[in-house]
């Protein structure tokens, strides 16, 4: 079983959102690293939880990432290839993986073409 095919415009918007998620978030990630920021857990989480606002945003994104990952894990119809989305969520970012997964999952199949 697969997800229903989405309208071509919706698929293009999802792909554009994934690209925007990559470019916009990584612009700031690279600026953080260029400014002396670290990906080591101690300094990274100290920066991520620096104040109430960054704490709320960090918790929001990590909880959403966990929920999304559980959804991907449960989506057995997508086969083993679906695990790219979990790796991308924690390695690149939820703003890339979530719209990217929806785009990937809604791709037309040969069966869609024959039944439409």
C-alpha positions as CSV (number, residue, x, y, z in Angstrom):
1,X,0.0,0.0,0.0
2,X,1.2,3.5,-0.7
3,X,0.0,7.0,0.1
4,X,-2.4,8.6,-2.4
5,X,-0.8,10.7,-5.1
6,X,-1.0,14.4,-4.5
7,X,-1.7,17.1,-7.1
8,X,1.4,18.1,-9.0
9,X,1.3,21.6,-7.5
10,X,1.2,20.2,-4.0
11,X,4.2,18.0,-4.7
12,X,6.1,21.0,-6.1
13,X,5.3,23.0,-3.0
14,X,6.5,20.2,-0.7
15,X,9.7,19.9,-2.6
16,X,10.2,23.7,-2.5
17,X,9.6,23.6,1.3
18,X,12.2,20.9,1.7
19,X,14.7,23.0,-0.3
20,X,13.8,26.1,1.7
21,X,14.2,24.1,4.9
22,X,17.6,23.0,3.8
23,X,18.9,26.4,2.7
24,X,17.4,28.6,5.3
25,X,18.1,26.5,8.4
26,X,21.6,25.6,7.3
27,X,22.5,29.2,6.6
28,X,22.0,29.8,10.3
29,X,23.7,26.5,11.2
30,X,26.8,27.5,9.2
31,X,26.8,31.0,10.7
32,X,26.6,29.4,14.2
33,X,29.6,27.1,13.4
34,X,31.6,29.9,11.7
35,X,31.1,32.1,14.8
36,X,32.7,29.4,17.0
37,X,29.6,27.4,17.8
38,X,30.1,23.7,18.4
39,X,28.2,20.5,17.7
40,X,29.6,18.8,20.7
41,X,26.6,18.0,23.0
42,X,27.6,20.3,25.9
43,X,28.0,23.6,24.1
44,X,25.3,22.7,21.5
45,X,22.6,22.1,24.1
46,X,23.8,25.1,26.2
47,X,23.1,27.3,23.2
48,X,19.9,25.5,22.3
49,X,18.5,26.0,25.8
50,X,20.1,29.5,26.3
51,X,16.7,31.2,27.2
52,X,13.0,30.5,27.4
53,X,12.4,31.2,23.7
54,X,15.2,28.9,22.4
55,X,14.2,26.2,24.9
56,X,10.6,26.3,23.7
57,X,11.7,26.1,20.0
58,X,14.2,23.4,20.7
59,X,11.6,21.3,22.6
60,X,9.0,21.9,19.9
61,X,11.2,20.7,17.1
62,X,12.7,17.7,19.0
63,X,9.2,16.5,20.0
64,X,7.9,17.0,16.5
65,X,10.9,15.1,15.1
66,X,10.3,12.2,17.5
67,X,6.6,12.1,16.5
68,X,7.5,12.2,12.8
69,X,10.1,9.5,13.3
70,X,7.5,7.3,14.9
71,X,5.2,7.9,12.0
72,X,7.9,6.9,9.6
73,X,8.6,3.8,11.6
74,X,4.9,2.8,11.5
75,X,4.7,3.5,7.7
76,X,5.7,0.0,6.8
77,X,4.1,0.3,3.4
78,X,7.0,2.6,2.4
79,X,9.4,-0.3,2.8
80,X,12.9,-0.2,4.1
81,X,13.8,2.9,2.0
82,X,11.7,5.0,4.4
83,X,14.5,5.1,7.0
84,X,16.3,7.8,5.1
85,X,13.7,10.2,6.6
86,X,14.7,9.4,10.2
87,X,18.4,9.8,9.4
88,X,17.7,13.1,7.6
89,X,15.5,14.4,10.5
90,X,18.3,14.1,13.0
91,X,21.2,14.7,10.6
92,X,19.9,17.5,8.5
93,X,16.7,18.8,10.0
94,X,13.0,18.3,10.3
95,X,12.3,21.2,8.0
96,X,13.9,19.1,5.2
97,X,12.8,15.6,6.1
98,X,9.1,16.2,6.8
99,X,8.2,17.9,3.5
100,X,10.7,15.7,1.7
101,X,9.1,12.5,3.1
102,X,5.6,13.7,2.2
103,X,6.9,14.5,-1.3
104,X,8.7,11.1,-1.6
105,X,5.7,9.2,-0.2
106,X,3.2,10.8,-2.5
107,X,5.1,10.0,-5.7
108,X,3.0,8.5,-8.5
109,X,3.4,4.9,-9.1
110,X,2.7,2.8,-12.2
111,X,-0.5,1.7,-10.6
112,X,-1.6,5.3,-10.1
113,X,-1.2,6.0,-13.8
114,X,-3.3,2.9,-14.8
115,X,-6.1,3.7,-12.4
116,X,-6.5,7.4,-13.0
